[in-house]
Amino acid sequence: MVYDVTRKDSFDHVQDWLNEVNRYAKKESCEKLLIGNMCDKTDDRLISTEQGRQYADSLEVQFFETSAKTGENVEEAFMEMAKILLHSTKKGKKKKAVINPAKKTKKSGCC
């Protein structure tokens, strides 16, 4: 979930987005991060780093502040997401069916 550190309404809507995620995803298998974007806008900042961190702690999710403009922490946030995805994929990995190309079956009809 990403919010804009220069817009309070963006931060205030994080809980709404979280509710939507929890509504449509299995809560126990859905990994989440909270990202405060536009951290380069120090003069326009309305949400402090500490506010974001405390909120993330209350949600029990990881927290990053990033800047798409300067690239600050963008790679770190993406790497953390990738690490989480790889870990959850390995954890929930199921055996895949092995297809033997030598045993092709001919289908009837057009499909």
C-alpha positions as YAML, in Angstrom:
chain: A
units: angstrom
residues:
- id: 1
  name: MET
  ca: [0.00, 0.00, 0.00]
- id: 2
  name: VAL
  ca: [1.47, 3.32, -1.07]
- id: 3
  name: TYR
  ca: [0.58, 6.75, 0.21]
- id: 4
  name: ASP
  ca: [1.89, 10.22, -0.61]
- id: 5
  name: VAL
  ca: [3.73, 11.82, 2.35]
- id: 6
  name: THR
  ca: [2.54, 15.24, 1.13]
- id: 7
  name: ARG
  ca: [-1.17, 14.36, 1.19]
- id: 8
  name: LYS
  ca: [-2.94, 13.55, 4.45]
- id: 9
  name: ASP
  ca: [-5.98, 12.16, 2.62]
- id: 10
  name: SER
  ca: [-3.71, 9.64, 0.91]
- id: 11
  name: PHE
  ca: [-2.41, 8.45, 4.29]
- id: 12
  name: ASP
  ca: [-5.93, 8.41, 5.73]
- id: 13
  name: HIS
  ca: [-7.08, 6.03, 2.97]
- id: 14
  name: VAL
  ca: [-4.51, 3.32, 3.75]
- id: 15
  name: GLN
  ca: [-6.97, 1.57, 6.08]
- id: 16
  name: ASP
  ca: [-9.62, 1.60, 3.32]
- id: 17
  name: TRP
  ca: [-7.16, -0.03, 0.90]
- id: 18
  name: LEU
  ca: [-6.16, -2.55, 3.55]
- id: 19
  name: ASN
  ca: [-9.83, -3.42, 4.11]
- id: 20
  name: GLU
  ca: [-10.24, -4.02, 0.37]
- id: 21
  name: VAL
  ca: [-7.14, -6.22, 0.24]
- id: 22
  name: ASN
  ca: [-8.33, -8.24, 3.23]
- id: 23
  name: ARG
  ca: [-11.79, -8.52, 1.71]
- id: 24
  name: TYR
  ca: [-10.55, -10.10, -1.52]
- id: 25
  name: ALA
  ca: [-7.34, -11.89, -0.47]
- id: 26
  name: LYS
  ca: [-6.69, -14.62, 2.02]
- id: 27
  name: LYS
  ca: [-5.41, -12.65, 4.99]
- id: 28
  name: GLU
  ca: [-2.96, -15.31, 6.15]
- id: 29
  name: SER
  ca: [-1.31, -15.63, 2.73]
- id: 30
  name: CYS
  ca: [-1.30, -11.98, 1.72]
- id: 31
  name: GLU
  ca: [1.94, -10.15, 2.42]
- id: 32
  name: LYS
  ca: [1.80, -6.38, 2.70]
- id: 33
  name: LEU
  ca: [4.17, -3.41, 2.79]
- id: 34
  name: LEU
  ca: [3.43, 0.20, 3.64]
- id: 35
  name: ILE
  ca: [5.29, 2.70, 1.49]
- id: 36
  name: GLY
  ca: [5.36, 6.45, 1.98]
- id: 37
  name: ASN
  ca: [6.25, 7.93, -1.40]
- id: 38
  name: MET
  ca: [7.58, 11.40, -2.31]
- id: 39
  name: CYS
  ca: [9.92, 11.56, 0.69]
- id: 40
  name: ASP
  ca: [12.08, 13.99, -1.31]
- id: 41
  name: LYS
  ca: [9.39, 16.69, -0.82]
- id: 42
  name: THR
  ca: [10.64, 17.68, 2.65]
- id: 43
  name: ASP
  ca: [9.06, 21.17, 2.55]
- id: 44
  name: ASP
  ca: [5.65, 19.79, 1.59]
- id: 45
  name: ARG
  ca: [5.65, 16.78, 3.93]
- id: 46
  name: LEU
  ca: [2.48, 16.32, 6.02]
- id: 47
  name: ILE
  ca: [3.08, 12.77, 7.24]
- id: 48
  name: SER
  ca: [6.27, 12.25, 9.24]
- id: 49
  name: THR
  ca: [8.46, 9.20, 8.91]
- id: 50
  name: GLU
  ca: [7.63, 8.34, 12.50]
- id: 51
  name: GLN
  ca: [3.87, 8.48, 11.80]
- id: 52
  name: GLY
  ca: [4.30, 6.11, 8.87]
- id: 53
  name: ARG
  ca: [6.52, 3.76, 10.85]
- id: 54
  name: GLN
  ca: [4.13, 3.69, 13.82]
- id: 55
  name: TYR
  ca: [1.18, 3.00, 11.53]
- id: 56
  name: ALA
  ca: [3.07, 0.19, 9.80]
- id: 57
  name: ASP
  ca: [3.97, -1.25, 13.21]
- id: 58
  name: SER
  ca: [0.31, -1.16, 14.25]
- id: 59
  name: LEU
  ca: [-0.60, -3.01, 11.02]
- id: 60
  name: GLU
  ca: [2.32, -5.40, 11.54]
- id: 61
  name: VAL
  ca: [3.72, -4.70, 8.08]
- id: 62
  name: GLN
  ca: [7.11, -3.54, 6.86]
- id: 63
  name: PHE
  ca: [7.64, 0.14, 6.16]
- id: 64
  name: PHE
  ca: [9.64, 2.05, 3.56]
- id: 65
  name: GLU
  ca: [9.79, 5.68, 2.53]
- id: 66
  name: THR
  ca: [10.65, 6.16, -1.11]
- id: 67
  name: SER
  ca: [11.06, 8.79, -3.77]
- id: 68
  name: ALA
  ca: [10.29, 7.90, -7.35]
- id: 69
  name: LYS
  ca: [11.92, 11.18, -8.35]
- id: 70
  name: THR
  ca: [15.31, 10.57, -6.70]
- id: 71
  name: GLY
  ca: [15.11, 6.77, -6.52]
- id: 72
  name: GLU
  ca: [15.61, 6.78, -2.75]
- id: 73
  name: ASN
  ca: [14.75, 3.35, -1.29]
- id: 74
  name: VAL
  ca: [12.88, 2.32, -4.45]
- id: 75
  name: GLU
  ca: [15.21, -0.58, -5.17]
- id: 76
  name: GLU
  ca: [15.16, -1.64, -1.52]
- id: 77
  name: ALA
  ca: [11.34, -1.69, -1.49]
- id: 78
  name: PHE
  ca: [11.17, -3.70, -4.73]
- id: 79
  name: MET
  ca: [13.83, -6.12, -3.49]
- id: 80
  name: GLU
  ca: [11.88, -6.66, -0.27]
- id: 81
  name: MET
  ca: [8.70, -7.31, -2.27]
- id: 82
  name: ALA
  ca: [10.57, -9.76, -4.50]
- id: 83
  name: LYS
  ca: [12.04, -11.53, -1.46]
- id: 84
  name: ILE
  ca: [8.57, -11.83, 0.10]
- id: 85
  name: LEU
  ca: [7.08, -13.15, -3.15]
- id: 86
  name: LEU
  ca: [9.85, -15.70, -3.64]
- id: 87
  name: HIS
  ca: [9.53, -16.87, -0.04]
- id: 88
  name: SER
  ca: [5.75, -17.21, -0.26]
- id: 89
  name: THR
  ca: [6.02, -19.03, -3.61]
- id: 90
  name: LYS
  ca: [8.48, -21.54, -2.17]
- id: 91
  name: LYS
  ca: [6.38, -21.98, 0.96]
- id: 92
  name: GLY
  ca: [3.18, -22.68, -1.00]
- id: 93
  name: LYS
  ca: [4.84, -24.57, -3.83]
- id: 94
  name: LYS
  ca: [2.93, -27.57, -5.10]
- id: 95
  name: LYS
  ca: [4.16, -30.37, -7.30]
- id: 96
  name: LYS
  ca: [3.50, -29.65, -10.93]
- id: 97
  name: ALA
  ca: [2.21, -32.29, -13.26]
- id: 98
  name: VAL
  ca: [4.88, -33.62, -15.59]
- id: 99
  name: ILE
  ca: [3.82, -33.75, -19.19]
- id: 100
  name: ASN
  ca: [5.43, -36.39, -21.37]
- id: 101
  name: PRO
  ca: [5.69, -34.97, -24.91]
- id: 102
  name: ALA
  ca: [6.10, -38.50, -26.30]
- id: 103
  name: LYS
  ca: [2.53, -39.32, -25.26]
- id: 104
  name: LYS
  ca: [0.62, -36.78, -27.30]
- id: 105
  name: THR
  ca: [-3.06, -37.42, -27.62]
- id: 106
  name: LYS
  ca: [-4.97, -36.32, -30.66]
- id: 107
  name: LYS
  ca: [-7.97, -34.15, -29.96]
- id: 108
  name: SER
  ca: [-11.06, -34.33, -32.06]
- id: 109
  name: GLY
  ca: [-12.79, -31.25, -33.32]
- id: 110
  name: CYS
  ca: [-11.35, -27.80, -33.75]
- id: 111
  name: CYS
  ca: [-9.96, -27.17, -30.28]
...
